[in-house]
């Protein structure tokens, strides 16, 4: 299926540890002074943000829709979901349930000339099954309204009904972050597996994938060169479980994603074109028997605490035995699943030694004996190789929270959407 | 008469202290074990339901059900291990704290 090589493949966690341990203290990074403050409060499940250079911040709320905060603090409500009022446009088909709703937001790289914005949202049109859509909109010059809705991707799978699984409600494993890669100019759209084992390894659907498309929703022309025959041309990578974070290395533009693990093994992956992330929760294969509702994702024991290492052996996040060419994760969160949610790169001299470092957020999940782990990790990725030079935690002067989305602001601060209804700002000096 | 009054005052004092202690113990348990998913104001987050407006008897009944290892709802797998080690007193304190403070 795949025969690609990348320097990233040769990486292993053991290598990272060895490198870290061998660094003399003098070469290890000095921690900048970081303060954490509440930037916005009183929101409902804020999910993602996107900034203009002057500090204007677009943000989504999972069950309400898209709004924009102007630099003077004024908030304009732009695209409202079903049941909302006070928005410049209300779309009755947009709805939320469980993990699904209005998720990611991204600004067109040419926003200053085309005023175009994109959101990812669950949608139910008439009697048709609900799907996730990537929606393109035009923002008015005064940033008070949106118009010209155009759904550039219409059929990203949405979990229709509850199943017998942890977090088993409809709308589960819904992906949803969207980001433009400044390197190639394409929009990257990570999706989820919907607790449906027929999605990850099959290219006839858009679930469990990272899509790479242009601003009209067309496939990036080179996608199909790298994916297996017959795959939908919009697919960039496949075999993912549930990807909620994507960021691009500031120098190499290497796409880095975060992938939620199944009671074990959150993953940080460096994507290669056509790569398989190796998630395949089908029953009756790879040593497994039948599973609840045909999905083995939480087996062998989906309701009780269990050693994550034992889980990993039975239902691996990346199944190298079945897929020897699968992308090897950069990091596996010490085999824990703690709700890895988003990623961004710190930029600006005020971050000192942390300038250019990857930040990765966690919602926190306390299952079995796993520590809850609400935090933000600061990871030093070697720019020219697959090596983690350093991995430590961001100091949280205002305390932990369910960190959902990370975005760098134009002021050089890191902004974090938290499920508690706030947007936090981390400022370095 | 004086003795009865003193006795009544003592009972009132103890009762107030007990109530305060219950609330504090419930708060401490809530913040360390529940708030990370149900939220600091119990209004629920992500896949985790709101507890606001629930009667103490409802909270108590659910926690006892989970403690017994019985499944109820999609998040039983998370709640059963969390409730397993709670004492009757813990459950009473949590139920009182949640129902009194998040309406």
Boltz contact constraints between the chains, C-beta under 6 A:
constraints:
  - contact:
      token1: [A, 98]
      token2: [B, 47]
      max_distance: 6.0
  - contact:
      token1: [A, 166]
      token2: [B, 77]
      max_distance: 6.0
  - contact:
      token1: [A, 167]
      token2: [B, 47]
      max_distance: 6.0
  - contact:
      token1: [A, 168]
      token2: [B, 74]
      max_distance: 6.0
  - contact:
      token1: [A, 169]
      token2: [B, 74]
      max_distance: 6.0
  - contact:
      token1: [A, 303]
      token2: [B, 77]
      max_distance: 6.0
  - contact:
      token1: [A, 305]
      token2: [B, 81]
      max_distance: 6.0
  - contact:
      token1: [A, 364]
      token2: [B, 36]
      max_distance: 6.0
  - contact:
      token1: [A, 367]
      token2: [B, 78]
      max_distance: 6.0
  - contact:
      token1: [A, 368]
      token2: [B, 81]
      max_distance: 6.0
  - contact:
      token1: [A, 372]
      token2: [B, 36]
      max_distance: 6.0
  - contact:
      token1: [A, 402]
      token2: [B, 45]
      max_distance: 6.0
  - contact:
      token1: [A, 419]
      token2: [B, 45]
      max_distance: 6.0
  - contact:
      token1: [A, 419]
      token2: [B, 46]
      max_distance: 6.0
  - contact:
      token1: [A, 420]
      token2: [B, 39]
      max_distance: 6.0
